[in-house]
């Protein structure tokens, strides 16, 4: 397995992975990432200032999942968002989530962000455990303007220079 930055050729497969994972957790319809317009052009969306997206690929360069980070839409500076972290089932539990979180948070610190926010679903318990192990804490309030109104678990983390690796 390799980790690399997203490329335009990865957009369609990554979109399918995101939609399939969300469906498997019962997340269908409005208010979920599966409805985001940028799913059609993720490589362009994350190829802008202070944003990045990494994917996991197998030996044949087939996308198995990924995660990104960028400015938290609708926030007052200093905040980024861990975004669109989804993996095919066969990739889960192998440590790639931790590796991508570390890469995303290190990038966020390099970009000058001070805090990181994320949204998830109540039944994504393994993801929540991973986020907690990486320093995220539950918060009571939705932040920013992500458009993910059906996600009702909110977490945040203060970023530190130690995230740089």
N, C-alpha and C positions, 0 to 999 in steps of 0.2 A: 504494500500500500504506500502511496505517496500523497503528500499534501502540496497543493499548488494553488495559485491564484486562479479565479474563475476566468474563462475565456468565452467569447461569443458562441463557440460550438457546444458549450455546456448548458446553455440556457434551457433548451427544450427538456432535456432529461432531468435537470434539477427542478424545473417546474413540476414535472410529473411526480418526482419524489416528494416534494412539499405537499402537493394535493393528496397523494396516496397516504402519507403519514397522517395528515390532518383528518382525512376520512376514517382512518383506522381508529382514531380517538373520538369519533362522532362529531367532529368539527366540520360541519357542512353549512354553506350559506353565508349570508352577510356577516361582517364583523370579524372574520378570520383572515389570516394571511393568504389563504387560497383565493381570495377575491382581489388581492392587490394587483393593480395594473402593471407594476414593475416586474411581476413574474415573467412577463413576456420578453424582458430585456434586462435581466439581472446583471449581466456583465457590464452593461453601460451604467446602470443605476449605481453600482458599487465602484465604478471607475471615475469617481468625482472626488473633490477635495474632502479630506478627512474621513473617507470611507474605504472599506476593503472587504473582500469576501474570499474565503479559502474553501477549497473542496478537497475531499478525499477521493482518490481514484485507485483502481486496481491496476494490475500489470498491463492490462489492455487499454488503460486510460479511460475506463468507464467510470462515470461519476457514481459514488455511493452515498454521498451526503456532503453537507457543508455548513458553514456559519459565517456571519458577517457582522460588521460593526460600522456605525456611522453616527452622525449627529442625531440627537433625539428631536424629531420633528415637533415644532411648537414649543420648544423649551428655551429658557433664557441662558444660553451658553454654558459651557462647563460640563454639560451632560451629553453622553452618547448612549446609544442603545445597542445591545447585543441582539442581532436580528437573524431571523430565518435560519435557525439552527435545527436542521432535520437530517436524519440518517435512515437509510434502509435498515430493516430489522437485523440483517446479518452483520451489520457494522456495530451495533449497540453493545455496550459492555466491554469493549476492547481497548478503551483508553483514548480513543480519538476525540471524544467530546472534550475531555480535559485538555488535550493538545490544542484543539481549536479555540477553546476559551482562552488559554494562555496566549495564543497568537493574537487573538482579537484584543485582549486587554492590554498586551504589550504595545500593540499598534495604537490603541486609544491613548495611552500615556504619552507616546511619542508625538501624538497630534495635539497634546495639551489638554485633553479631557480630564476632569477631576472626579467624575462620578459616572457610573454605568447603570442603566435601567433595563429591565426586560419584563415581558408579559408572557404568561403561559396559561395552561389550563389545569383545573384541579386534578383531573385524572392522569396528567403527565407526571406521575410521582417520581419515576426514575430521573427525569430531567430536573425536577425540583431538587432531588437529592444531590445531583451533580452540581447544580448551581450553588447550593448551600455549602458543599465541600470546597467550592472555589470562592467563598467569601460573600456570596450574595445573601441578603436578609430580606424577609418579607416586609412589605410596607402596606399600609392600608389604603393608599390613594393612587389612582391612575395618574400617570404623568404624561405630559406632551400631548401630541395629536396624532397617534399612530393609526387611528381608524379601526383598530382591532377591538371594537366595543364588546365582542363576545368573549374575549379573554378576560378572566376576572381574578387572576393571581398575579400580583405585582411584586417585583423584587428589585433591590438596588444594592450597589456596592460602591464604597469610596475607593478610588483608585490610588495606588501608591507607586513610587518610583521602583519598588521591588518587582513590579509586574514586568519591567523590562528584562528580557532574558536574551 
